[in-house]
Amino acid sequence: MLPHQALERIRAQVEVISDTELVPLEHCFGRVLANDVVAAIDLPPFANSAMDGYAVRSSEVSAGATLTVAGKAFAGVPFEGEIGANQCVRIMTGALLPAGLDVIVMQELTEVDGDQVTFAEAARVGQFVRGRGSELAAGTVVLKQGQRISPTEVGVLATVGVAEVPVYRRLKVALFSTGDELKAPGTELQAGEIYDSNRHALKAMLTQMQVEVIDLGVIADDLPQVRAAFAKADELADVVITSGGVSVGEADFIKIVLDELGQVNFWKLAIKPGKPFAFGRLPNSWFCGLPGNPVSSMVTCYKLVQPMLKHLAGETAAEDLGFNAVLTTSLKKGPGRQEYQRGVLSRAADGSLQVAATGAQSSDMTTSMSRANCFIVLPQDKTDPQAGEIVTVEPFNAVLGGW
């Protein structure tokens, strides 16, 4: 099964959470909109100046014409006096355009002598004027349900006067690793032991997604402990994620507990790295079982768990962005699985995109991920790409520290 086929199955089963809440504007960053946001005002709400200069009647301005300054208009402090014939108003960017005036002449095209302003050229109606509603009219949908709120969306919400934002509640994700060989970083390793890197990397990836992570640590290869960990995780979380124990021959305790608790499928994905993967339903939560190899766990989290969590959280799905790039290093690849090799995407001297592998691609090498900024995506039937070939690359998104 290819990753996109597995993701289709997952999305077909997982329904968006229904719980929503109103949060203050200053706390909405990173959340997912639960409703469309409709502008209650025109934007801009009044005609205003796009330049520092002089507000005039276009009919009174020609090359060499001189007008008298009647007063000044600042942003937030409008000019409120009378404007007679052959008069103008000194105006600053963002200031309300005085009634009866229809154009702004920027100050660089004028000569000033006291209260007399001489213009270098004729003025066009509407020049440097931001008309009321020229960006959007009241009643326009400015943000759609399902959008994740970035800094630009925060700016839009503030601009249209939204103080409280309707969002879906944060997902709760319980995470633990399994294995007697796993030890905490900072402790001394004994023979056969390794540091638990997967849980820390996955926790960071999940935190980037604005979910609430419930870290249950490392669970020993002991049936009562595994059973207790799953029961606790299922009680606390919307999604339970484990690392390790899903490969054939090593899933005894996990499979026993999952068979007791719910309906879980163990899939063999046609992907490298990341072949073993488990997905299913527990009494109160969804379950994703990731491989034990560090790169495999990150890749399956990135390609399957991340989009699943976005779907569950109500976020509108977006396509992975793929680009063509020239391969600068020859690669090794056998047929049968779609590979996601780690690469460094850059620009050549002529401006074209090029990509090089980060070196050895073994699924236990976390350094191959840290040196990369993209995946080199190699289809199932592709074998041994050579330098100079065109390949598809997927730049990492923010979850893996990319753009």
Stockholm file with secondary structure:
# STOCKHOLM 1.0

chainA/1-403         MLPHQALERIRAQVEVISDTELVPLEHCFGRVLANDVVAAIDLPPFANSAMDGYAVRSSEVSAGATLTVAGKAFAGVPFEGEIGANQCVRIMTGALLPAGLDVIVMQELTEVDGDQVTFAEAARVGQFVRGRGSELAAGTVVLKQGQRISPTEVGVLATVGVAEVPVYRRLKVALFSTGDELKAPGTELQAGEIYDSNRHALKAMLTQMQVEVIDLGVIADDLPQVRAAFAKADELADVVITSGGVSVGEADFIKIVLDELGQVNFWKLAIKPGKPFAFGRLPNSWFCGLPGNPVSSMVTCYKLVQPMLKHLAGETAAEDLGFNAVLTTSLKKGPGRQEYQRGVLSRAADGSLQVAATGAQSSDMTTSMSRANCFIVLPQDKTDPQAGEIVTVEPFNAVLGGW
#=GR chainA/1-403 SS CCHHHHHHHHHHHCCCCCCEEEEEGGGCTTCBBSSCEECSSCBSSSCEESSSEEEECGGGCCTTCEEEEEEEEBTTBCCCSCCCTTEEEEECTTCBCCTTCCEEEEGGGEEEETTEEEESSCCCTTTTEECTTSSBCTTCEEECTTCBCCHHHHHHHHHTTCCEEEEECCCEEEEEEECTTEECTTSCCCTTCEECCHHHHHHHHHHHTTCEEEEEEEECSCHHHHHHHHHHHHHHCSEEEEESCCSTTTCHHHHHHHHHHSEEEEEECSEESCCEEEEEECSSSEEEEECSSHHHHHHHIIIIIHHHHHHHTTCCCCCCCCEEEEECSCCCCCSSSEEEEEEEEEECTTSCEEEEECSCCCTTCTHHHHTCSEEEEECTTCCCCCTTCEEEEEECCGGGTCC
#=GC SS_cons         CCHHHHHHHHHHHCCCCCCEEEEEGGGCTTCBBSSCEECSSCBSSSCEESSSEEEECGGGCCTTCEEEEEEEEBTTBCCCSCCCTTEEEEECTTCBCCTTCCEEEEGGGEEEETTEEEESSCCCTTTTEECTTSSBCTTCEEECTTCBCCHHHHHHHHHTTCCEEEEECCCEEEEEEECTTEECTTSCCCTTCEECCHHHHHHHHHHHTTCEEEEEEEECSCHHHHHHHHHHHHHHCSEEEEESCCSTTTCHHHHHHHHHHSEEEEEECSEESCCEEEEEECSSSEEEEECSSHHHHHHHIIIIIHHHHHHHTTCCCCCCCCEEEEECSCCCCCSSSEEEEEEEEEECTTSCEEEEECSCCCTTCTHHHHTCSEEEEECTTCCCCCTTCEEEEEECCGGGTCC
//
